[in-house]
Amino acid sequence: MATRKIFSLTKRIRAVSGGTSASKTISILVWLIDYSQVTKNKIITVVAESVPHLQLGAIRDFKSIMISQGYWDENRWNETTHTYRFNGESFIEFISFDKFGKAHGPRRDILFINEANNIPYEIADQLITRTREIVWMDWNPSEEFWFYTEMKPARDDIDFITLTYLDNEALDEVSRREIEAHKSNKRWWTVYGLGQLGEIESRIYTGWQIIDEIPFEARLERRGLDFGYSVDPSVLIDIYYYNGGFIVDEVLYQKGLSNKSIADTILNLTNPETLVIADSAEPKSIDEIKSYGVSIIGAVKGADSVYQGIQFVRNQKISVTKRSVKTIKAYRNYLFSEDKNGKITNKPDDTVHEWSNPMDAIRYGLDSFRPRAKSVGKVVDINRVSPDTYSPKIDNEGNIQDETTSVDYIFANERGNKDWSEY
């Protein structure tokens, strides 16, 4: 049904908004493949915000379609340029236009802007201007962006449709039930269930910067770990301090990992001695990973500790590497939950673990820097204490009450500061 709707569009600009699992991208790729097979010497460009986004999204879907239909010829794929050349010499190229200057390159016949809401308008406008025939674009309508403000009101050559999971005839029953289980969350359901334009006020985090790579001067301070297994992924995030803020870098996002596999991953990373702050709800997993030689402790929890941790993260200057694809998606979709009257609460919506798991891992790592109640007795540098000997007494509110202090306060005092804000 989704593919049939895509093939029915006829105008120059073909805009496809829709919810989760609506088959937007796959249906457009099917059209592009069909076009490439029946034309000669045409240039088709698929654009996304970064190469990692392309590799985990449009390129993966393209290869899957081609292989499943028996079209794929490995000799026609150039892995270096991410280009596939068809028999008639038409070709599809997958390119990241993450900088404005790139958009001034050669012209093309067909353009597909994948997840258009993540591409700046000045780049999209240049790409569209330099496209001779048809422009495709798709997105999840989590918030208003340039299509609604700059294009839709000003042009009469736009076909605009909305797809939902009900348009995806290939969607399995388990996935359908999972989507419909979120109907009680009105904001989530509006965007990802019904494919309608959502609102931004329930987003937990905003203003993060996406950077190309980790600066040489950045200092690795922590690793945050959220556990998963069969249903949810285990997520490991590196946390760097740099220029008054923090950089987060997705190291691991994978299902089905044993504690031994997680430990092996950590011990094979650069700076394997870096302290890992993990979900303290799984003390057995923490103990097992520690037994393999990993420096790991549980995150301090208590009354309102989740909200306080979120507030601390919100107050920091955060950057995220562009290769952290799953984490970027989680950041953009991590929302506060609603009560039965539709009022936004101060509790995160953790029903979609695809989004909550990376954000939890970041919070565990960063929350270790958050000042808490004053400790009793001497200050200890956690980097000079074996994780086996670090076992502070915690009161009912999650405050450390013995002669160690919280990890954040330790770092601040080690550098002669009274609080973290002076660091």
QUIQUI-V97447 format. One record per residue. PHI is phi in whole degrees, 0 to 359 (none if undefined). PSI is psi in degrees with one decimal (999 if undefined). BURIAL is 1 if it has 16 or more other ideal C-beta (glycine too) atoms within 10 Angstrom, else 0. Layout:
# QUIQUI-V97447
PHI & PSI & BURIAL
PHI & PSI & BURIAL
This chain:
# QUIQUI-V97447
none & -43.5 & 0
297 & -45.1 & 1
297 & -39.8 & 1
297 & -41.6 & 0
295 & -40.3 & 0
298 & -44.8 & 1
291 & -14.9 & 0
275 & -10.7 & 0
285 & 144.6 & 1
229 & -17.1 & 0
279 & 170.0 & 0
298 & -48.5 & 0
264 & 120.6 & 1
239 & 100.1 & 1
256 & 128.7 & 1
233 & 106.2 & 1
263 & 154.6 & 1
178 & 167.2 & 1
277 & -168.6 & 1
289 & 146.1 & 1
57 & 31.0 & 1
271 & -2.2 & 1
68 & 30.1 & 1
296 & -60.5 & 1
296 & -44.8 & 1
298 & -42.3 & 1
294 & -38.8 & 1
293 & -40.1 & 1
297 & -36.6 & 1
299 & -42.4 & 1
298 & -44.5 & 1
297 & -40.0 & 1
296 & -45.2 & 1
299 & -44.2 & 0
299 & -43.8 & 1
294 & -29.2 & 1
282 & -23.6 & 0
251 & 2.9 & 0
243 & 169.0 & 1
235 & 136.4 & 0
58 & 36.4 & 0
260 & 146.7 & 1
251 & 120.5 & 1
242 & 123.4 & 1
245 & 126.4 & 1
253 & 124.7 & 1
243 & 138.2 & 1
219 & 174.4 & 1
288 & -21.8 & 1
203 & 161.8 & 1
298 & -43.7 & 1
303 & -37.9 & 1
296 & -39.9 & 1
296 & -45.0 & 1
296 & -36.8 & 1
270 & -6.7 & 1
239 & -95.2 & 1
297 & -41.1 & 1
294 & -44.9 & 1
300 & -44.3 & 0
294 & -40.3 & 1
300 & -49.3 & 1
298 & -41.1 & 0
299 & -44.3 & 0
296 & -48.2 & 1
299 & -42.9 & 1
291 & -43.6 & 0
295 & -28.5 & 0
267 & -0.7 & 0
77 & 20.0 & 0
268 & -20.9 & 0
292 & 131.8 & 0
230 & 110.1 & 0
302 & -30.3 & 0
291 & -18.0 & 0
266 & -1.9 & 0
258 & 127.0 & 1
255 & 107.0 & 0
292 & -30.1 & 0
291 & -45.3 & 0
263 & -2.9 & 0
53 & 54.2 & 1
232 & 137.3 & 1
241 & 125.3 & 1
254 & 125.8 & 1
270 & 173.1 & 1
302 & -38.1 & 0
276 & 13.5 & 0
70 & 7.9 & 0
287 & 149.2 & 1
217 & 150.9 & 1
253 & 127.1 & 1
244 & 139.8 & 1
250 & 115.8 & 1
227 & 142.7 & 1
264 & 116.8 & 1
254 & 72.7 & 1
269 & -2.6 & 1
228 & 144.5 & 0
303 & -39.5 & 0
300 & -33.0 & 0
296 & -29.1 & 0
290 & -11.3 & 1
269 & 15.8 & 0
283 & -161.0 & 0
299 & 157.3 & 0
283 & 167.7 & 0
217 & 169.1 & 1
268 & -43.7 & 1
233 & 138.5 & 1
234 & 135.6 & 1
234 & 112.1 & 1
265 & 103.9 & 1
276 & 130.1 & 1
54 & 60.9 & 1
300 & -28.1 & 1
295 & -12.7 & 1
261 & 2.5 & 1
255 & 127.4 & 1
301 & 147.9 & 1
298 & -39.9 & 0
297 & -31.7 & 0
286 & -48.0 & 1
301 & -41.7 & 1
297 & -41.9 & 0
295 & -42.6 & 1
297 & -43.8 & 1
295 & -43.5 & 1
300 & -32.9 & 0
263 & 23.5 & 0
247 & 126.2 & 1
283 & -36.3 & 0
244 & -86.6 & 0
242 & 142.2 & 1
240 & 120.6 & 1
257 & 148.7 & 1
207 & 147.2 & 1
220 & 163.2 & 1
188 & 159.5 & 1
271 & 128.8 & 1
277 & 55.7 & 1
290 & -23.4 & 1
197 & 162.5 & 1
291 & 140.7 & 0
216 & -166.1 & 1
299 & -25.4 & 1
299 & -42.3 & 1
285 & -32.3 & 1
263 & -33.7 & 0
255 & -36.5 & 0
262 & -54.6 & 1
303 & -41.7 & 0
286 & -18.6 & 0
254 & -9.0 & 0
235 & 150.7 & 0
246 & 11.1 & 0
249 & 37.0 & 0
243 & 127.5 & 1
263 & 123.7 & 0
232 & 117.5 & 1
232 & 161.1 & 1
240 & 130.4 & 1
247 & 151.5 & 1
230 & 177.4 & 1
301 & -24.4 & 1
289 & -17.7 & 1
277 & -10.2 & 1
267 & 97.7 & 1
291 & -18.4 & 0
269 & -0.9 & 0
292 & 129.8 & 1
283 & 162.9 & 0
294 & -38.1 & 0
298 & -44.3 & 0
294 & -39.4 & 0
297 & -44.7 & 0
296 & -37.8 & 0
297 & -43.5 & 0
298 & -46.6 & 1
289 & -15.6 & 0
290 & -11.6 & 0
260 & 13.6 & 1
299 & -28.5 & 0
290 & -20.4 & 0
270 & 97.4 & 1
299 & -43.1 & 0
292 & -43.5 & 1
297 & -45.8 & 1
296 & -37.8 & 1
302 & -46.6 & 1
278 & -54.7 & 1
266 & -19.9 & 1
268 & -52.0 & 1
266 & -13.2 & 1
71 & 23.1 & 1
263 & 159.1 & 0
298 & 127.1 & 0
261 & -173.8 & 1
242 & 156.3 & 0
263 & -12.4 & 0
293 & -18.1 & 0
268 & 0.6 & 1
294 & 135.8 & 1
281 & -44.8 & 1
241 & 139.0 & 1
218 & 164.0 & 0
83 & 7.0 & 0
288 & 145.7 & 1
260 & 137.6 & 0
263 & 123.3 & 0
243 & 157.0 & 1
292 & -45.0 & 0
203 & 172.8 & 0
278 & 124.1 & 1
299 & 148.1 & 0
301 & -32.8 & 0
280 & -11.7 & 0
295 & 145.0 & 1
246 & 120.6 & 0
290 & 122.1 & 1
246 & -32.2 & 1
210 & 164.1 & 1
231 & 134.2 & 1
254 & 136.0 & 1
230 & 125.9 & 1
244 & 130.0 & 1
278 & 148.3 & 1
209 & -177.9 & 1
201 & -96.6 & 0
278 & -40.7 & 0
268 & -45.6 & 0
252 & 151.4 & 0
281 & 152.7 & 1
278 & 136.1 & 1
233 & 128.8 & 1
237 & 126.7 & 1
238 & 126.2 & 1
278 & 139.4 & 1
236 & 118.8 & 1
251 & 147.9 & 1
260 & 132.3 & 1
203 & 122.5 & 1
52 & 46.3 & 0
82 & 5.7 & 0
216 & -168.5 & 0
236 & 146.6 & 1
245 & 130.2 & 1
250 & 138.8 & 1
224 & 119.2 & 1
288 & 115.4 & 1
262 & -37.4 & 1
215 & 133.2 & 1
210 & 94.2 & 1
204 & 140.6 & 0
272 & 160.8 & 0
76 & 17.1 & 0
270 & 131.3 & 1
284 & 166.1 & 0
298 & -34.4 & 1
295 & -40.9 & 0
295 & -39.4 & 0
296 & -44.8 & 1
299 & -44.7 & 1
299 & -40.6 & 0
300 & -47.5 & 1
296 & -44.8 & 1
291 & -17.8 & 0
265 & 1.2 & 0
277 & 163.2 & 0
296 & 141.8 & 0
55 & 58.9 & 0
295 & -16.0 & 0
281 & -7.8 & 0
303 & 135.3 & 1
295 & 130.4 & 1
256 & 128.6 & 1
254 & 117.2 & 1
243 & 168.4 & 1
298 & 113.6 & 1
287 & -3.8 & 1
288 & -10.1 & 0
238 & 68.9 & 1
297 & -31.9 & 0
294 & -40.4 & 0
295 & -41.2 & 1
298 & -45.3 & 1
298 & -40.6 & 0
294 & -46.4 & 1
298 & -38.5 & 1
298 & -35.9 & 1
295 & -19.5 & 0
271 & -0.1 & 0
104 & 11.5 & 0
272 & 135.6 & 1
282 & 101.9 & 1
216 & 138.1 & 1
224 & 164.8 & 1
275 & 149.3 & 1
293 & 143.0 & 1
285 & 125.9 & 1
236 & 160.1 & 0
178 & -167.0 & 0
300 & 127.2 & 0
61 & 16.9 & 0
294 & -32.7 & 1
295 & -49.7 & 1
296 & -42.2 & 0
297 & -39.3 & 1
296 & -42.2 & 1
299 & -44.9 & 1
298 & -38.2 & 0
296 & -44.3 & 1
298 & -40.7 & 1
297 & -25.9 & 0
274 & -3.4 & 0
263 & 157.6 & 0
274 & 113.4 & 0
245 & 134.1 & 1
239 & 152.6 & 1
225 & 135.8 & 1
291 & 145.1 & 1
292 & -19.2 & 1
284 & -10.1 & 1
276 & 63.5 & 1
299 & -48.7 & 1
294 & -37.2 & 1
291 & -39.0 & 1
297 & -42.6 & 1
296 & -40.6 & 1
296 & -43.8 & 1
303 & -40.5 & 1
284 & -16.8 & 1
240 & 6.3 & 1
278 & 115.3 & 1
238 & 155.4 & 1
285 & 148.0 & 1
281 & 172.1 & 1
241 & 153.2 & 1
275 & -176.5 & 0
294 & -15.8 & 0
262 & 6.3 & 0
83 & 10.5 & 0
275 & 137.3 & 0
290 & 132.1 & 0
262 & -178.1 & 0
260 & 18.9 & 0
250 & 133.7 & 0
291 & 149.2 & 1
279 & 105.5 & 1
256 & 20.4 & 0
284 & -23.9 & 0
256 & 92.6 & 1
291 & -18.8 & 1
303 & -29.8 & 0
258 & -36.0 & 1
285 & -31.7 & 1
298 & -50.1 & 1
297 & -37.1 & 1
291 & -34.9 & 1
295 & -43.3 & 1
299 & -41.4 & 1
295 & -43.5 & 1
297 & -41.5 & 1
302 & -47.2 & 1
293 & -46.8 & 1
287 & -32.5 & 1
295 & -20.4 & 1
292 & -12.3 & 1
265 & -3.6 & 1
282 & 125.7 & 1
299 & 136.9 & 0
236 & -160.4 & 1
299 & 150.0 & 0
300 & 139.4 & 0
276 & 165.0 & 1
257 & 119.4 & 0
100 & -154.3 & 0
283 & 158.9 & 0
265 & 135.7 & 0
237 & 136.8 & 1
276 & 114.8 & 0
297 & -25.5 & 1
289 & -13.0 & 0
250 & 12.0 & 0
242 & 132.5 & 0
296 & 136.1 & 0
305 & -25.9 & 1
292 & -24.7 & 0
259 & -6.6 & 0
270 & 99.4 & 0
217 & 73.5 & 0
290 & 153.3 & 1
278 & 133.7 & 0
244 & 134.1 & 0
275 & -175.4 & 0
292 & -15.6 & 0
258 & 8.9 & 0
84 & 12.8 & 1
269 & 143.3 & 1
280 & 128.7 & 1
239 & 2.1 & 1
260 & -158.9 & 0
274 & 9.4 & 0
262 & 171.3 & 1
232 & 173.5 & 1
294 & 154.4 & 1
300 & -37.5 & 1
298 & -45.2 & 1
293 & -32.8 & 1
300 & -48.3 & 1
295 & -43.0 & 1
298 & -45.0 & 1
291 & -34.6 & 1
300 & -30.2 & 0
261 & 11.9 & 0
81 & 18.5 & 0
256 & 157.6 & 0
273 & -26.7 & 0
209 & 167.7 & 0
295 & -27.8 & 1
295 & -19.5 & 0
271 & -5.1 & 0
290 & 999 & 0
